[in-house]
């Protein structure tokens, strides 16, 4: 009870996995829509072609992760560490943190 399969093409849609450590995990093609990964560690994770639509990745560590082909529409990335992350378009992200908008 309370265990989740962490593997390629898995569906974890809508779960609250805030603070979880998924360093170097392979979630390629996974359905992660509406998931809460606030403050999660996804460093060096394989997230290619994953669906993050509407997910909360605020303050998550995505450094070195591969998001190539991932769907990030309506995803909250405020305060996330994207240093060295491969973005959905294949480009390498150079900025460390996604800044929160002023006044928040």
Backbone as a ProteinNet text record, in pm:
[ID]
protein_1_A
[PRIMARY]
XXXXXXXXXXXXXXXXXXXXXXXXXXXXXXXXXXXXXXXXXXXXXXXXXXXXXXXXXXXXXXXXXXXXXXXXXXXXXXXXXXXXXXXXXXXXXXXXXXXXXXXX
[TERTIARY]
82.9	0	87.7	51.3	127.4	250.2	272	386.2	343.1	435.7	406.9	514.3	473.9	566.6	633	764.6	841.9	912.2	860.5	912.5	869.1	932.3	888.8	741.5	674.4	534.2	432.7	471.5	379.1	285.3	169.6	79.9	77.9	124.3	121.3	39.4	-50.2	-129.1	-203.7	-194	-270.8	-218.5	-107.7	-56.1	19.1	28.9	110	238.6	345.7	476.6	575.7	525.9	612	726.6	846	964.2	1026.8	973.4	1024.7	1161.4	1244.5	1374.7	1365.9	1371.8	1367.1	1494.5	1605.9	1734.4	1764.2	1797.1	1837.1	1729.5	1604.7	1496.8	1458.8	1409.4	1364.3	1212.1	1159.5	1015.5	981.3	1057.9	1035.8	894.5	823.3	687.8	581.5	614.4	518.8	410.5	291.7	184.1	195.1	246.1	265.3	179	69.8	-17.6	-80.3	-89.4	-150.8	-79.1	41.6	116.4	175.7	189.9	255.6	395.3	496.2	635.6	708.5	637.1	695.7	814.1	928	1051.8	1103.5	1064.1	1114	1253.6	1329.7	1462.6	1455.2	1463.2	1458.5	1591.1	1697.4	1829.8	1870	1910.8	1956.4	1849.7	1722.3	1613.5	1589.5	1547.9	1510.9	1360.9	1323.8	1183.3	1141	1211.2	1180.4	1037	968.3	831.8	729.6	763.9	669.6	565	445.8	337.6	327	370	363.4	252.1	156.6	53.8	-15.1	-11.1	-75.8	-5.5	117.7	192.1	252	281.6	348.6	491.9	587.3	729.3	799.8	724.9	784.2	891.1	1003.6	1118	1174.3	1144.5	1200.5	1341.5	1424.1	1558.5	1557.1	1564.5	1565.6	1702.3	1805.2	1937.3	1985	2027.7	2077.1	1970.6	1844.3	1735.9	1716.4	1658.2	1630.1	1479.6	1434	1292.1	1261.1	1350.4	1330.5	1197.9	1115.3	985	876.2	907.3	808	705	584.4	477.1	478.4	517	521.9	412.4	308.1	203.2	132.4	114.9	48.6	120.5	251.6	331.6	390.6	382.9	440.6	586.7	678.2	821.8	885.4	804.7	857.5	958	1076.9	1180.9	1249	1217.5	1279.5	1423.6	1509.7	1648.5	1656.6	1685.8	1694.1	1836.1	1934.1	2072.6	2115.7	2153.8	2198.9	2088.7	1964.4	1850.5	1832.7	1808.8	1774	1625.1	1590.6	1453.1	1376.2	1242	1161.5	1205.7	1259.7	1303.4	1445.2	1506.9	1641	1753.2	1721	1824.5	1862.3	1988.7	2038.6	2010.1	1945.3	1910.7	2031.9	2069	2188.3	2158.3	2035.9	1999.2	1974.6	2016.3	1999.3	1854.7	1793.6	1660.4	1560.9	1437.8	1328.3	1279.6	1286.9	1252	1100.5	1060.5	920	890.9	771.8	735.5	737	773.1	776.3	638.6	636.6	510.9	440.2	504.7	440.6	499.5
-118.1	0	124.9	219.3	343.5	331.7	217.8	199.9	231.2	287.7	322.9	265.5	216	167.9	288.1	292.1	397.2	331.1	354.8	289.5	368.6	342.5	409.7	381.7	481.9	473.4	450.5	466.2	450	570.5	554.9	667.2	697.2	816	864.2	993.2	1009.8	1132.4	1164.1	1290.6	1341.7	1306.2	1233.8	1194.5	1308.3	1302	1396.3	1324.3	1354.9	1297.2	1407.3	1509.1	1620.7	1571.6	1623.4	1591.2	1455.9	1381	1247.5	1256	1153.9	1147.1	1051.2	1107	1027.5	1048.6	1066.9	1086.6	970.5	1005.2	909.5	807	830.6	737.2	752.1	646	646.3	652.6	769.5	790.5	833	783.5	817.3	778.6	874.5	850.6	838.6	869.4	856.4	963.9	929.6	1026.7	1084	1206.7	1275.5	1401.4	1400.9	1518.2	1539	1664.6	1706.1	1651.3	1596.1	1541.5	1655.8	1635	1732.6	1679.8	1742.5	1708.1	1827.6	1905.9	2020.1	1972.4	2038.5	2010.6	1868	1803.9	1669.8	1677.9	1571	1562.8	1473.5	1536.5	1465.8	1482.7	1503.7	1525.1	1405.8	1434.5	1335.8	1233.8	1263.1	1171	1173.1	1059.1	1048.5	1072.3	1191.6	1233.4	1261.1	1201.5	1222.4	1180.5	1265.1	1240.1	1221.6	1261.8	1253.5	1364.2	1337.9	1436.5	1499.9	1625.9	1701.7	1806.4	1794.7	1897.6	1923.2	2050.2	2090.7	2045	1995.4	1944.9	2058.2	2029.5	2123.7	2075.7	2145	2115.4	2230.7	2308.2	2422.9	2376.1	2445.8	2419.7	2278.6	2212.2	2079	2092.9	1992.6	1989.2	1902.8	1968.7	1901.3	1912.5	1944.3	1964.2	1835.8	1851.6	1739.1	1647.1	1672.6	1586.4	1604	1503.1	1508.7	1519.4	1637.3	1664.4	1670.4	1618.3	1628.2	1564.1	1642.2	1596.1	1596.3	1637.9	1638.7	1749.5	1726.4	1825.9	1900.4	2028.7	2111.6	2218	2200.9	2302.9	2311.4	2434.3	2465.8	2405.1	2381.2	2325.5	2437.8	2426.5	2525	2488.8	2575.5	2555.1	2663	2736.1	2844.2	2790.2	2849.7	2811.5	2680	2618.8	2491.2	2512.4	2416	2418.4	2344.7	2418.8	2361.9	2367.3	2378.1	2388.2	2261.1	2277.1	2163.9	2071	2113.3	2032	2040.2	1926.3	1925.1	1954	2065	2110.9	2035.9	2048.6	1975	1993.4	2109.9	2135	2083.6	2019.1	1963.4	2055.5	2182.4	2276.4	2255.7	2280.7	2270.3	2399.5	2391	2509.1	2548.6	2676.2	2724.2	2792.6	2840.4	2913.1	2814.9	2850	2760	2753.7	2868	2868.9	2946.6	2899.8	2975.1	3070.8	3198.7	3299.9	3311.1	3340.6	3368.8	3510.5	3534.4	3668.5	3765.9	3891.5	3995.3	4011.9	4033.2	4057.5	3930.9	3817.7	3692.7	3644.2
0	0	0	-85	-94.7	-182.2	-246.4	-336.2	-480	-556.8	-695.2	-785.4	-900.8	-1001.1	-1067.3	-1063.2	-1128.6	-1246.1	-1366.8	-1486.7	-1609.5	-1723.1	-1845.9	-1874.9	-1930.3	-1975.3	-1863.7	-1739.8	-1627.3	-1618.4	-1556.5	-1531	-1381.5	-1347.6	-1209.2	-1202.1	-1295.8	-1308.9	-1180	-1139.1	-1026.5	-888.7	-878	-747.1	-679.3	-547	-470.2	-431.3	-504.5	-476.3	-439.7	-372.1	-334.7	-246.2	-275.5	-197.3	-228	-321.8	-352.7	-421.6	-402.4	-467.3	-584.8	-707.2	-829.6	-911.2	-841.8	-907.8	-1001.6	-1126.5	-1230.9	-1268.4	-1230	-1265.6	-1412.5	-1471.5	-1610	-1611.9	-1647.1	-1659.4	-1802.3	-1896.3	-2036.6	-2077.9	-2138.9	-2188.8	-2081	-1957.2	-1846	-1851.2	-1801.5	-1786.3	-1645.6	-1637.9	-1510.3	-1504.5	-1578.6	-1580.6	-1443.2	-1405.3	-1278.7	-1154.8	-1169.8	-1055.8	-973.7	-843.6	-757	-724.6	-785.8	-760.2	-699.4	-620.4	-551	-467.5	-483.9	-410.6	-431.8	-540.5	-571.7	-631.6	-617.4	-677.1	-800.4	-917.9	-1045.5	-1119.8	-1044.9	-1101.4	-1189.1	-1312.7	-1410.8	-1449.3	-1423.9	-1460.6	-1611.6	-1665.5	-1806.6	-1816.5	-1860.1	-1866.9	-2010.7	-2105.5	-2246.9	-2277.6	-2352.1	-2399.4	-2286.5	-2164.5	-2052.5	-2064	-2012.7	-2013.5	-1875.5	-1864.9	-1739.6	-1743.1	-1832.1	-1846.1	-1712	-1668	-1544.5	-1417.8	-1429.3	-1313.1	-1230.5	-1105.3	-1016.8	-995.4	-1058	-1042	-971.9	-895.2	-827.2	-728.3	-730.9	-644	-659.4	-770.9	-798.1	-853.7	-830	-885.7	-1011.1	-1126.1	-1255.2	-1321.9	-1244.6	-1304.3	-1371.9	-1495.3	-1572.6	-1628.7	-1598.3	-1646.6	-1797.6	-1860.7	-2003.7	-2023.6	-2067.5	-2091.9	-2241.6	-2324.1	-2468.6	-2509	-2579.4	-2626.1	-2519.8	-2398.1	-2289.6	-2309.9	-2261.8	-2265	-2132.1	-2136.6	-2015.9	-2014.8	-2094.2	-2098.5	-1963.2	-1918.6	-1791.8	-1671.2	-1684.1	-1574.9	-1491.9	-1360.4	-1269.2	-1245.2	-1294.1	-1277.8	-1190.1	-1113.9	-1030.2	-929.4	-929.3	-834.5	-867.2	-982.1	-1020.4	-1065.4	-1036.5	-1080.9	-1213.1	-1320.6	-1455	-1510.2	-1424	-1466.7	-1540.5	-1665.4	-1744.9	-1790.9	-1779.8	-1821.8	-1973.2	-2037	-2178.6	-2188.6	-2252.6	-2260.9	-2370.2	-2373.3	-2471.8	-2617	-2650.3	-2787.5	-2814.5	-2716.7	-2732.3	-2690.8	-2659.1	-2618.2	-2472.2	-2440.6	-2304.4	-2229.7	-2115.1	-2035.4	-1952.4	-1957.1	-1887.4	-1754.3	-1735.5	-1614.5	-1500.6	-1381.4	-1267.8	-1219.6	-1191.9	-1132.1	-1217	-1219.5	-1279.5	-1172.1	-1200.7	-1102.4	-1085	-962.6	-933.7	-981.9	-1038	-1081.6	-963.5	-990.8	-886.8	-825.6	-695.3	-625.5	-579.4	-588.5	-543.5	-415.9
[MASK]
++++++++++++++++++++++++++++++++++++++++++++++++++++++++++++++++++++++++++++++++++++++++++++++++++++++++

